[in-house]
Amino acid sequence: MLSYPRLNFAFVADHPYQRDPDPFWAFIVMGSRNVGMWKRSVRADTVEVRVRLAPSLDESERQRVRMGTERLAEFLGRQLSYVEEQHAG
């Protein structure tokens, strides 16, 4: 689930921004776990969604996140540009 910035779900141990979350990004919650962050930029005919996910997420979990972004793009009536960023450290 793509969520709003201030929800109190437990962070997974390897959450990319557990200690210092970026205030311009919102959290991604899967089940009852905070597994990453996301940000969207809406343009004329596209919505760009950038995600930063915990490295421990497996491929099926990553696919579930992407499916959530696809639903968002469909809701907005725009094409999706999906970017999975790596945490720099």
PyMOL commands that set and color helices and strands:
alter all, ss='L'
color gray80, all
select helices_A, chain A and resi 59-76
alter helices_A, ss='H'
color red, helices_A
select strands_A, chain A and resi 10-11+26-30+33-42+46-53+79-85
alter strands_A, ss='S'
color yellow, strands_A
deselect
rebuild
show_as cartoon
